[in-house]
Amino acid sequence: MASKLLLITVFIFDLIAFALAVAAEQRRSTAIIKQDSEINYNYCVYDSDIATGYGVGAFLFLMASQALIMVASQCFCCGKPLNPGGSRAWAVILFITCWVFFFIAEVCLLAGSVRNAYHTKYRTVFSDNPPDCQTLRKGVFGAGAAFTFFTAIVSEFYYIFYSKARDSFQTFGGEIGVGMGTYK
């Protein structure tokens, strides 16, 4: 039987990671070009950098939830053998899918956080070409949030199917020899 406490804890971690990723998408940095007439140049002014912190927080919460699931399932490769059948097949498929979605989500969140924290320090003397105020593209944190959501769903199902396959395994115990008790 799958641990309900573990499933609830992982769900809460994934929910927090998803909320932080959505908040990061909503609050990513924007920039405007300002002119300084005294010194005669243009420069970029960025607004708050809170999205970087939200992205890093989402990254860490998602990593913690994945670590909990993998420790509880002993990373699928260690521990008690699994019963052959549909539950084990689904556990294998969901295990692989979970790691793919996790990797994509973590890359989006980490790359988005790094890119959002980068602020152009470029200045230009008054000219026809304004400075290039580089900002994070729209949707990077959104993609991280979407794959966080997918990871949350798939990892929960993975653990349920893994637990079902693990708990239904029966050893072929008993006597080692051939039982001849009834043929006396």
Buried (B, 14 or more C-beta within 10 A) or exposed (E): EBEEEBBEBBBEBBBBBBBBBBBBBEBBBEBEEEEEEEEEBBBBEBEEEBBBBBBBBBBBBBBBBBEBBBEBBEEBEEEEEBBEEEBBEBBBBBBEBBBBBBEBBBBBBBBBBEBBBEBBEBEBEEEEEBBEBBBBEEBBBBBBBBBBBBBBBBBBBBBBBBBBBBBEBEEEEEEEEEEEEEEE
